[in-house]
Amino acid sequence: MAGGLAFFIWWFERKLQPGFRNLLQAPDRQRLRRLLELGFPAATQILLEVAAFGAAAVLAGRLNPIALAAHQIAINCASVTFMVPLGIASAGAVAVGQAIGSREPERARRNGFVAIALGCSFMLCSALAFLSIPRPILNIYTHDPTVVATGVGLLAIAALFQLFDGVQTIATGALRGIGETRGPMLINLGAYWLFGLPIGYALCFHFGLGIYGLWWGLTVSLVAIALVLLWLWNSRSLQRPRLICYSR
């Protein structure tokens, strides 16, 4: 994959001067530092999110095989629908960044909200699918009646957080377009690890809700992250002087 991408970059930029000869020059430490300042929090944010759902799988494994199987199937279904807003988030980050580079903060703000609206439209459709045809979806994975029965309830919860999952993913991408990566990292840290997972653990093991309690904790996390990130994007995209400085 890396080789294919390198070839594509060479093919796309082969007529540029000096082209790839820049790779032979001494590294620009200031630019590398800026890349790390942007990239490290973004990578940590992804790590925190993936680790949170991994921790949820470990906790589900402490219940019983039925709960764990239903959890894994429902998470896989939610992960498939998540791919669409994830792709829109990448496109949104590019569109916002290009507008900032063109000194057009109004267009950057519009691009970000258009990306969020597109993602929300798709996630509403996936939520309707989870609610209206859960059994056909689950039957793709298994015909075990107990797993399917548990999975129907989990897909109903997944339907509730679909919209918020799309918002938080695309808002994160839009914020990356204006150079804001530390805020989403801290929000994910607080919402998942200090808020959602403890609530899910308590509901699951202390209040007797089982796997459903664990999923309610994840849902609370996603709702909180989506609302805070949407507010953050709205406020940061209005700060025009700061937007311009990110493109320097």
C-alpha positions in Angstrom: 0.0 0.0 0.0 2.8 2.4 0.9 4.6 1.6 -2.4 1.4 2.2 -4.3 0.8 5.6 -2.7 4.5 6.6 -3.3 4.1 5.7 -7.0 0.9 7.7 -7.2 2.5 10.7 -5.6 5.5 10.5 -8.0 3.2 10.1 -11.0 1.0 13.0 -10.0 4.0 15.4 -9.2 6.5 14.1 -11.7 6.5 17.3 -13.8 7.1 19.5 -10.8 10.5 21.1 -10.2 12.5 20.3 -8.1 10.1 17.4 -7.4 11.4 14.6 -5.2 14.9 16.1 -5.0 13.5 17.9 -1.9 13.8 14.5 -0.1 17.5 14.7 -0.4 17.7 18.0 1.5 18.1 18.5 5.2 14.8 18.1 7.1 13.0 21.3 8.1 12.9 20.9 11.8 10.3 23.7 12.3 7.9 22.0 9.8 8.5 18.6 11.4 7.7 20.1 14.8 4.5 21.6 13.4 3.5 18.2 11.9 4.1 16.5 15.2 2.1 19.1 17.0 -0.8 18.4 14.7 -0.4 14.7 14.2 0.4 13.3 17.6 -2.8 14.5 19.3 -4.8 13.2 16.3 -3.1 9.8 16.6 -3.7 9.8 20.3 -7.4 10.6 19.8 -7.8 7.6 17.5 -5.9 5.4 20.0 -8.2 6.5 22.9 -11.3 5.8 20.8 -10.2 2.4 19.6 -8.9 1.4 23.0 -12.2 2.4 24.6 -14.2 0.0 22.3 -11.5 -2.6 22.9 -12.0 -2.2 26.6 -15.7 -2.6 26.2 -15.1 -5.9 24.4 -12.9 -7.1 27.3 -15.7 -6.2 29.7 -18.3 -7.9 27.6 -16.2 -11.0 27.7 -16.6 -11.1 31.5 -20.4 -11.7 31.0 -21.2 -14.8 29.0 -20.6 -16.1 25.4 -24.0 -14.9 24.2 -23.4 -11.4 25.4 -19.9 -11.3 23.9 -21.1 -12.7 20.5 -24.0 -10.2 20.3 -21.6 -7.4 21.3 -19.1 -8.3 18.6 -21.7 -8.6 15.9 -23.4 -5.3 16.8 -20.0 -3.5 17.0 -19.1 -4.8 13.6 -22.4 -3.5 12.2 -21.8 -0.1 13.7 -18.2 -0.2 12.4 -19.4 -0.8 8.8 -21.7 2.2 8.9 -19.0 4.3 10.6 -16.8 3.9 7.5 -18.9 6.4 5.6 -18.7 9.3 8.0 -15.0 8.5 8.5 -14.4 9.0 4.8 -16.5 12.1 4.7 -14.5 13.4 7.7 -11.2 13.0 5.7 -12.8 14.8 2.7 -14.1 17.5 5.1 -10.6 18.0 6.6 -9.1 18.5 3.1 -11.9 20.8 2.0 -11.7 23.0 5.1 -7.9 23.0 4.9 -7.9 24.1 1.3 -10.3 26.9 2.1 -8.1 28.1 5.0 -5.1 28.0 2.7 -7.0 30.2 0.2 -7.8 32.7 3.0 -11.5 32.0 2.8 -12.7 31.3 6.4 -16.4 31.6 5.4 -16.0 28.8 2.8 -14.1 26.7 5.3 -16.9 27.0 7.8 -19.5 26.1 5.1 -17.5 23.1 3.9 -17.3 21.8 7.5 -21.1 22.1 8.0 -21.8 20.6 4.6 -19.6 17.6 5.5 -21.5 17.2 8.9 -24.8 17.4 7.1 -23.8 14.7 4.6 -22.6 12.4 7.4 -25.8 12.9 9.4 -28.0 12.1 6.4 -26.3 8.8 6.0 -26.2 7.9 9.7 -29.9 8.6 9.9 -30.5 6.0 7.1 -28.3 3.5 8.9 -30.2 4.1 12.2 -33.5 3.4 10.4 -32.0 0.2 9.0 -30.9 -0.9 12.5 -34.4 -0.3 13.8 -36.5 -1.6 11.0 -34.5 -4.8 9.8 -32.3 -5.8 12.7 -32.9 -9.6 12.4 -32.0 -9.8 8.7 -28.8 -7.9 9.5 -27.9 -10.1 12.4 -28.7 -13.3 10.4 -25.8 -12.4 8.1 -23.6 -13.3 11.1 -25.6 -16.0 12.9 -29.0 -17.8 13.2 -28.6 -18.5 16.9 -31.9 -17.3 18.4 -30.4 -16.1 21.7 -27.6 -14.2 20.1 -30.0 -12.6 17.6 -32.4 -11.7 20.4 -29.7 -9.9 22.3 -28.3 -8.3 19.2 -31.7 -6.8 18.3 -31.5 -4.8 21.5 -27.9 -3.7 20.9 -28.7 -2.6 17.4 -31.6 -0.5 18.8 -29.1 1.2 21.0 -26.6 1.6 18.1 -29.4 3.2 16.1 -29.7 5.9 18.9 -26.0 6.8 18.7 -25.6 6.6 14.9 -26.3 10.3 14.4 -24.0 11.3 17.2 -21.2 9.0 16.0 -21.4 10.7 12.6 -21.3 14.2 14.1 -18.3 13.5 16.3 -16.3 11.9 13.5 -16.9 14.6 10.9 -16.5 17.4 13.4 -13.1 16.0 14.3 -12.2 16.0 10.7 -13.3 19.6 10.2 -11.4 20.7 13.2 -8.3 19.0 11.8 -8.7 21.1 8.7 -8.2 24.3 10.8 -5.3 22.7 12.8 -7.2 21.9 15.9 -6.3 18.4 17.1 -5.6 18.7 20.8 -9.2 19.6 21.7 -10.7 16.4 20.2 -8.0 14.3 21.9 -8.8 15.7 25.4 -12.6 15.4 24.7 -12.2 11.8 23.8 -10.1 11.1 26.9 -12.6 12.7 29.2 -15.8 11.3 27.6 -14.7 7.7 27.1 -12.3 7.0 29.9 -13.5 9.3 32.7 -17.2 9.3 31.9 -18.7 6.7 29.5 -16.7 3.6 30.4 -17.2 4.1 34.2 -20.9 4.6 33.7 -21.1 1.5 31.4 -19.2 -0.6 33.9 -21.5 0.5 36.8 -24.7 -0.1 34.8 -23.3 -3.5 33.5 -22.0 -5.0 36.7 -23.5 -3.1 39.6 -27.0 -2.3 38.3 -27.6 -5.6 36.5 -28.1 -4.3 33.0 -25.5 -6.5 31.6 -24.3 -5.9 28.0 -27.0 -3.3 27.5 -25.6 -1.2 30.4 -22.2 -1.3 28.8 -23.6 0.0 25.6 -25.5 2.7 27.3 -22.2 3.9 28.7 -20.7 4.0 25.2 -23.8 5.8 23.9 -23.5 8.5 26.6 -19.8 9.0 25.6 -20.7 9.4 21.9 -23.5 11.9 22.7 -21.2 14.0 24.9 -18.3 13.9 22.4 -20.6 14.9 19.5 -22.2 17.8 21.3 -18.9 19.2 22.6 -17.1 18.8 19.3 -20.0 20.4 17.4 -19.9 23.4 19.7 -16.1 23.5 19.4 -16.3 23.5 15.6 -18.9 26.2 15.5 -17.0 28.5 17.9 -13.5 27.9 16.3 -14.8 28.3 12.7 -16.1 31.7 13.7 -12.7 32.9 14.8 -11.5 34.2 11.5 -8.2 35.8 12.6 -7.1 32.5 14.1 -8.2 30.5 11.1 -6.0 32.6 8.9 -2.9 32.0 11.1 -3.3 28.2 10.8 -2.5 28.4 7.2 0.9 30.0 7.7 
